[in-house]
């Protein structure tokens, strides 16, 4: 019998040496886990939490990468010294006065100005050649055009160089190193944004015009997360191309804004006045403008005074109509002035009539850019993207207002 005190312990399931231990020499692998029910449950919950956390991080990174782009960095957006004001004041038919001032820098007791003399004949020829190019552009956008348009940007570059050389003093030119440029100009017939040195000003600078007025405007910050856009298409029923433009815009903007779309009879006077009072962030109008009137609507005209009474909020105004950027002699001077005085964030108008897919793409790019950039930078980027030597639609638009402001109220330079 193998069971007695002092016997050799064997792997037979018995206490061979009678010391109270069974098979004491048998060694089993150490347990890797404590598999008691409580410990197993805790381990399972911890492991599940870790896996859920890892999955959440992975999911969020994909969302950020594909759907929520990072806030783009614009040059010196938070630096108020990156804005310069170039004033070109017309004194007489032959004399202008130029001044240059950086915002928020020391204001000296005596401002630096330069007299500029220019022949009325030269000014007249510049204007006539720009307007001739504009007519060709308008004809080019017409499907039934009979005149070919060969590199109109070359003609604009030629005129832009002449404007730059004759209106910007040499010592001022070396100081135009800022990204944001505000123009104070009274001679609205000259396309100052098309001045050209090594590049068109409209492509080089986040550029805008400032209107002088005895009234002050108040920018109202929108607290809405979802922005609202109002589109008014061809209320006079005379420019069907404008409907094509606005149909395209509506499809694009619906991804980013809550869109209200008014076409023809839906854009009556009372309807437009009501919508102006609803605090839209963007108001886009495409259609024909008529002479001295303010803003045509279906079967009527909305006066500048009626716009002033009804407009609420601080929208970006984009009026794509013939000559909408030019100043009108009216009760309240100009569409731009009435909208800006009432608190509009910015006003964009067209120097000539362009209603086509390219104009719509420029506007759509501008609105998309406004989600991330200041309004001046948004228009510059849109122009830059759509720049072409054969198609100068990018050159047709003029912006009024502070180019550093944006739809979300970030980094407002006041």
C-alpha positions as CSV (number, residue, x, y, z in Angstrom):
1,X,0.0,0.0,0.0
2,X,1.3,3.4,-1.0
3,X,-0.4,5.4,1.8
4,X,1.6,5.7,5.1
5,X,3.6,8.4,6.9
6,X,6.8,9.1,5.1
7,X,5.8,7.5,1.8
8,X,6.7,9.2,-1.5
9,X,4.0,11.3,-2.9
10,X,2.6,10.1,-6.2
11,X,0.2,11.6,-8.7
12,X,-2.6,9.2,-7.9
13,X,-5.1,11.4,-6.3
14,X,-4.2,10.2,-2.7
15,X,-2.4,11.7,0.3
16,X,0.5,9.1,0.1
17,X,2.6,10.6,2.9
18,X,-0.4,11.4,5.2
19,X,0.5,15.1,5.6
20,X,-2.9,16.4,4.5
21,X,-1.9,17.4,1.0
22,X,-2.9,15.5,-2.2
23,X,-0.5,15.2,-5.1
24,X,1.6,18.1,-3.6
25,X,4.5,17.5,-6.1
26,X,2.1,18.0,-9.1
27,X,2.5,21.5,-10.6
28,X,-0.3,23.0,-12.7
29,X,0.0,26.2,-14.9
30,X,-0.7,29.3,-12.9
31,X,-4.2,30.7,-13.6
32,X,-4.1,33.5,-16.1
33,X,-7.4,35.0,-14.9
34,X,-9.5,34.9,-11.8
35,X,-12.6,33.5,-13.4
36,X,-14.9,34.0,-10.5
37,X,-18.3,35.4,-11.8
38,X,-17.8,38.8,-10.1
39,X,-14.3,39.3,-11.4
40,X,-15.3,38.1,-14.9
41,X,-18.2,40.6,-15.0
42,X,-16.0,43.5,-13.9
43,X,-13.4,42.6,-16.5
44,X,-16.0,42.4,-19.2
45,X,-17.4,45.8,-18.3
46,X,-14.0,47.4,-18.3
47,X,-13.0,45.9,-21.6
48,X,-16.3,46.9,-23.1
49,X,-15.8,50.5,-21.9
50,X,-12.3,50.6,-23.4
51,X,-13.5,49.3,-26.8
52,X,-16.4,51.8,-26.8
53,X,-14.0,54.7,-26.1
54,X,-11.6,53.6,-28.8
55,X,-14.5,53.3,-31.3
56,X,-15.8,56.8,-30.3
57,X,-12.4,58.4,-30.9
58,X,-12.1,56.7,-34.3
59,X,-15.7,57.8,-35.3
60,X,-15.1,61.4,-34.2
61,X,-11.8,61.6,-36.1
62,X,-13.5,60.4,-39.3
63,X,-16.4,62.9,-38.8
64,X,-13.9,65.8,-38.4
65,X,-11.9,64.7,-41.4
66,X,-14.8,64.2,-43.8
67,X,-17.6,66.4,-42.6
68,X,-16.4,69.2,-40.3
69,X,-13.4,70.9,-41.8
70,X,-11.1,72.7,-39.5
71,X,-11.5,76.5,-39.2
72,X,-9.2,77.8,-41.9
73,X,-6.5,80.3,-40.9
74,X,-6.7,83.7,-42.7
75,X,-3.6,85.9,-42.9
76,X,-3.5,88.0,-39.6
77,X,-7.2,87.9,-39.0
78,X,-6.7,88.8,-35.4
79,X,-4.3,91.6,-36.1
80,X,-6.0,94.9,-36.6
81,X,-2.8,96.4,-38.1
82,X,-3.3,94.2,-41.1
83,X,-5.9,96.5,-42.5
84,X,-5.1,99.7,-44.5
85,X,-7.4,102.4,-45.8
86,X,-6.6,103.9,-49.2
87,X,-8.5,107.1,-49.9
88,X,-8.8,108.4,-53.5
89,X,-10.9,111.6,-53.2
90,X,-11.9,113.4,-56.4
91,X,-11.4,117.2,-56.0
92,X,-11.9,118.4,-59.5
93,X,-12.1,117.0,-63.0
94,X,-8.3,116.9,-63.2
95,X,-7.3,116.5,-59.5
96,X,-7.6,113.7,-57.0
97,X,-6.2,113.6,-53.4
98,X,-4.7,110.3,-52.2
99,X,-4.1,109.2,-48.5
100,X,-3.1,106.0,-46.9
101,X,-3.8,105.0,-43.2
102,X,-3.4,101.8,-41.2
103,X,-6.2,101.0,-38.8
104,X,-5.5,101.3,-35.1
105,X,-2.0,102.7,-35.5
106,X,-0.9,106.1,-34.1
107,X,-2.9,108.9,-35.7
108,X,-0.5,111.7,-36.4
109,X,-1.7,115.4,-36.2
110,X,-1.0,115.9,-39.8
111,X,-2.2,113.2,-42.2
112,X,-0.1,112.2,-45.2
113,X,-1.8,113.0,-48.5
114,X,-0.6,113.3,-52.1
115,X,-2.1,115.4,-54.9
116,X,-2.8,113.4,-58.1
117,X,-3.4,115.1,-61.5
118,X,-4.9,113.2,-64.3
119,X,-6.2,114.3,-67.7
120,X,-10.0,114.1,-68.1
121,X,-9.3,112.5,-71.5
122,X,-7.2,109.7,-69.9
123,X,-9.9,109.1,-67.3
124,X,-12.6,109.1,-70.0
125,X,-10.7,106.6,-72.1
126,X,-10.1,104.3,-69.1
127,X,-13.8,104.3,-68.3
128,X,-14.9,103.8,-72.0
129,X,-12.5,100.8,-72.5
130,X,-13.6,99.2,-69.2
131,X,-17.3,99.6,-70.2
132,X,-16.5,98.2,-73.7
133,X,-15.0,95.1,-72.1
134,X,-18.0,94.9,-69.9
135,X,-20.3,94.9,-72.9
136,X,-18.2,92.2,-74.5
137,X,-18.5,90.1,-71.3
138,X,-22.2,90.5,-71.3
139,X,-22.4,89.5,-74.9
140,X,-20.1,86.5,-74.2
141,X,-22.5,85.2,-71.5
142,X,-25.3,85.3,-74.1
143,X,-25.8,81.9,-75.8
144,X,-26.7,83.8,-79.1
145,X,-23.5,85.9,-79.0
146,X,-22.0,87.0,-82.3
147,X,-18.8,88.5,-81.1
148,X,-16.0,86.3,-79.8
149,X,-14.1,87.3,-76.7
150,X,-10.4,86.6,-76.7
151,X,-8.6,86.9,-73.4
152,X,-10.6,89.9,-72.0
153,X,-8.4,89.7,-68.8
154,X,-5.5,91.1,-70.9
155,X,-7.5,94.3,-71.6
156,X,-8.5,94.5,-67.9
157,X,-4.8,94.1,-67.0
158,X,-3.8,96.9,-69.3
159,X,-6.4,99.3,-67.9
160,X,-5.7,98.1,-64.4
161,X,-2.0,98.9,-64.8
162,X,-2.8,102.4,-66.1
163,X,-5.2,103.1,-63.1
164,X,-2.6,101.9,-60.6
165,X,0.3,103.8,-62.1
166,X,-1.7,107.1,-62.4
167,X,-3.6,107.0,-59.1
168,X,-1.4,105.3,-56.5
169,X,1.7,107.4,-55.5
170,X,5.0,105.5,-55.7
171,X,5.7,105.8,-52.0
172,X,2.2,104.5,-51.2
173,X,2.7,101.5,-53.4
174,X,5.6,100.3,-51.2
175,X,3.3,100.4,-48.2
176,X,0.5,98.3,-49.6
177,X,1.7,95.1,-47.8
178,X,-1.5,94.5,-45.8
179,X,-3.9,91.7,-46.5
180,X,-7.1,93.7,-45.9
181,X,-7.6,96.8,-48.0
182,X,-10.4,99.3,-47.7
183,X,-11.0,101.8,-50.5
184,X,-12.6,105.2,-49.8
185,X,-13.5,106.3,-53.3
186,X,-16.0,108.7,-54.8
187,X,-15.5,108.1,-58.5
188,X,-17.6,105.0,-58.8
189,X,-17.2,104.7,-62.6
190,X,-13.6,103.5,-62.2
191,X,-13.2,99.8,-61.2
192,X,-10.5,100.4,-58.5
193,X,-10.5,96.7,-57.5
194,X,-9.0,95.9,-61.0
195,X,-5.9,98.0,-60.4
196,X,-2.9,95.9,-61.4
197,X,0.7,95.8,-60.2
198,X,2.0,92.2,-60.0
199,X,-1.6,91.0,-59.6
200,X,-5.1,92.3,-59.8
201,X,-6.0,94.0,-56.4
202,X,-9.2,92.0,-56.4
203,X,-7.2,88.8,-56.3
204,X,-4.4,90.0,-54.1
205,X,-6.2,91.7,-51.3
206,X,-9.3,91.1,-49.2
207,X,-10.7,94.3,-50.6
208,X,-13.8,96.3,-50.0
209,X,-15.1,99.9,-50.4
210,X,-16.3,102.1,-47.5
211,X,-19.1,104.6,-48.0
212,X,-19.0,108.0,-46.2
213,X,-22.3,108.9,-44.5
214,X,-23.6,111.1,-41.7
215,X,-25.4,108.0,-40.3
216,X,-23.9,105.2,-38.3
217,X,-24.6,101.6,-38.8
218,X,-25.0,98.9,-36.1
219,X,-23.9,95.4,-36.7
220,X,-26.3,93.0,-34.9
221,X,-24.8,89.6,-33.9
222,X,-26.8,86.6,-34.9
223,X,-27.1,83.9,-32.2
224,X,-28.6,81.3,-34.5
225,X,-26.6,78.2,-35.2
226,X,-28.4,77.5,-38.4
227,X,-28.1,80.4,-40.7
228,X,-30.9,81.7,-42.9
229,X,-30.7,82.7,-46.6
230,X,-33.3,84.5,-48.7
231,X,-33.0,84.2,-52.5
232,X,-35.1,86.5,-54.8
233,X,-35.0,85.4,-58.5
234,X,-36.1,87.6,-61.5
235,X,-39.1,89.4,-59.8
236,X,-39.6,91.5,-63.0
237,X,-39.8,88.4,-65.2
238,X,-37.3,89.9,-67.7
239,X,-34.1,88.0,-67.0
240,X,-34.7,84.2,-67.2
241,X,-31.0,83.6,-66.8
242,X,-31.3,84.9,-63.2
243,X,-33.7,82.0,-62.4
244,X,-31.1,79.5,-63.7
245,X,-28.5,81.2,-61.4
246,X,-30.8,81.1,-58.4
247,X,-32.0,77.5,-58.9
248,X,-28.3,76.5,-58.8
249,X,-27.7,78.6,-55.7
250,X,-30.6,77.1,-53.9
251,X,-29.3,73.6,-54.3
252,X,-25.9,74.6,-53.0
253,X,-27.0,76.7,-50.1
254,X,-29.5,74.2,-48.8
255,X,-26.5,72.2,-47.5
256,X,-25.5,75.0,-45.2
257,X,-28.4,77.4,-44.7
258,X,-32.2,77.3,-44.2
259,X,-33.3,78.7,-47.6
260,X,-36.4,80.7,-48.5
261,X,-36.7,81.1,-52.3
262,X,-39.0,83.7,-53.9
263,X,-39.6,83.6,-57.7
264,X,-41.6,86.1,-59.8
265,X,-45.1,86.5,-58.3
266,X,-43.8,85.2,-54.9
267,X,-41.6,88.3,-54.7
268,X,-44.3,91.0,-54.4
269,X,-43.7,94.2,-52.5
270,X,-45.4,93.1,-49.3
271,X,-43.7,89.7,-49.4
272,X,-40.2,91.2,-49.8
273,X,-40.8,93.8,-47.1
274,X,-41.9,91.0,-44.7
275,X,-38.9,88.8,-45.5
276,X,-36.5,91.8,-45.1
277,X,-37.8,92.1,-41.5
278,X,-37.1,88.4,-40.7
279,X,-33.4,88.8,-39.9
280,X,-31.8,86.7,-42.7
281,X,-28.0,86.2,-42.7
282,X,-27.8,86.2,-46.5
283,X,-30.0,88.0,-49.0
284,X,-29.3,87.2,-52.7
285,X,-31.1,89.1,-55.4
286,X,-30.7,88.3,-59.1
287,X,-32.6,90.3,-61.7
288,X,-32.9,93.5,-63.6
289,X,-32.4,96.9,-61.9
290,X,-34.2,99.9,-63.6
291,X,-32.5,103.2,-63.8
292,X,-33.1,105.5,-60.8
293,X,-35.3,103.0,-58.9
294,X,-34.1,101.2,-55.9
295,X,-35.0,97.5,-55.9
296,X,-37.6,96.1,-58.4
297,X,-40.1,93.5,-57.1
298,X,-42.9,91.7,-58.7
299,X,-45.2,94.4,-60.4
300,X,-43.7,97.2,-58.3
301,X,-40.5,98.8,-56.9
302,X,-39.2,98.8,-53.3
303,X,-37.9,102.2,-52.5
304,X,-34.7,102.8,-50.6
305,X,-36.8,104.3,-47.8
306,X,-39.0,101.1,-47.6
307,X,-35.8,99.0,-47.4
308,X,-34.6,101.2,-44.5
309,X,-37.9,100.8,-42.7
310,X,-38.1,97.0,-43.0
311,X,-34.6,95.6,-42.9
312,X,-33.7,93.8,-39.7
313,X,-30.5,92.0,-38.7
314,X,-27.1,92.2,-40.3
315,X,-27.2,90.2,-43.5
316,X,-24.7,89.9,-46.3
317,X,-26.4,91.5,-49.3
318,X,-25.6,90.2,-52.8
319,X,-27.3,92.0,-55.6
320,X,-26.5,90.6,-59.0
321,X,-28.1,93.0,-61.4
322,X,-27.0,95.4,-64.1
323,X,-25.0,98.2,-62.5
324,X,-26.1,97.3,-58.9
325,X,-22.7,98.4,-57.5
326,X,-23.0,101.9,-58.9
327,X,-24.2,104.8,-56.7
328,X,-27.7,106.1,-57.5
329,X,-28.9,109.7,-57.2
330,X,-31.9,108.9,-55.0
331,X,-33.5,109.9,-51.7
332,X,-31.1,107.7,-49.9
333,X,-27.9,107.5,-52.0
334,X,-27.4,104.1,-53.4
335,X,-28.5,100.6,-52.7
336,X,-25.2,99.9,-50.9
337,X,-25.6,102.9,-48.7
338,X,-29.1,102.2,-47.6
339,X,-28.4,98.5,-46.7
340,X,-25.1,99.3,-44.9
341,X,-26.6,102.2,-43.0
342,X,-29.4,99.9,-41.7
343,X,-26.8,97.4,-40.4
344,X,-26.0,95.0,-43.3
345,X,-22.8,93.2,-42.7
346,X,-21.7,93.7,-46.3
347,X,-23.0,94.6,-49.8
348,X,-21.9,93.1,-53.0
349,X,-23.0,94.4,-56.4
350,X,-22.1,93.8,-60.0
351,X,-20.4,96.3,-62.4
352,X,-22.1,94.8,-65.4
353,X,-24.9,92.4,-66.1
354,X,-23.9,88.7,-65.7
355,X,-26.4,86.0,-65.1
356,X,-24.9,82.6,-65.8
357,X,-23.6,79.4,-64.2
358,X,-20.2,81.0,-63.6
359,X,-21.7,83.9,-61.7
360,X,-23.8,81.5,-59.6
361,X,-20.6,79.4,-58.9
362,X,-18.8,82.5,-57.7
363,X,-21.7,83.5,-55.4
364,X,-22.0,79.9,-54.1
365,X,-18.2,79.7,-53.4
366,X,-18.4,83.1,-51.6
367,X,-21.3,81.9,-49.3
368,X,-19.5,78.7,-48.5
369,X,-16.3,80.6,-47.7
370,X,-18.3,82.9,-45.4
371,X,-18.9,79.9,-43.0
372,X,-15.1,80.0,-42.2
373,X,-13.6,83.3,-43.4
374,X,-14.3,87.0,-43.2
375,X,-16.4,88.4,-46.0
376,X,-13.5,90.2,-47.7
377,X,-11.4,87.1,-47.7
378,X,-14.4,85.0,-48.8
379,X,-14.8,87.1,-51.9
380,X,-11.1,87.1,-52.7
381,X,-10.9,83.3,-52.5
382,X,-14.0,83.0,-54.7
383,X,-12.5,85.3,-57.3
384,X,-9.2,83.5,-57.1
385,X,-10.7,80.1,-57.6
386,X,-12.8,81.2,-60.6
387,X,-10.1,83.4,-62.2
388,X,-9.6,82.9,-65.9
389,X,-8.0,85.0,-68.6
390,X,-10.9,84.0,-71.0
391,X,-13.8,84.6,-68.6
392,X,-13.7,87.7,-66.4
393,X,-16.9,87.1,-64.5
394,X,-14.8,87.1,-61.3
395,X,-14.0,90.8,-62.0
396,X,-17.6,92.0,-62.2
397,X,-18.3,92.2,-58.5
398,X,-17.6,95.1,-56.0
399,X,-17.9,94.8,-52.2
400,X,-18.9,97.5,-49.8
401,X,-18.4,97.3,-46.0
402,X,-15.8,96.2,-43.6
403,X,-13.9,93.2,-45.2
404,X,-12.8,91.8,-41.8
405,X,-16.3,91.1,-40.6
406,X,-17.9,87.6,-40.8
407,X,-21.2,85.9,-40.4
408,X,-20.3,84.5,-37.0
409,X,-19.1,87.7,-35.4
410,X,-15.5,86.5,-34.9
411,X,-12.6,88.9,-34.7
412,X,-14.6,92.0,-35.7
413,X,-12.2,94.9,-36.3
414,X,-14.1,97.8,-34.8
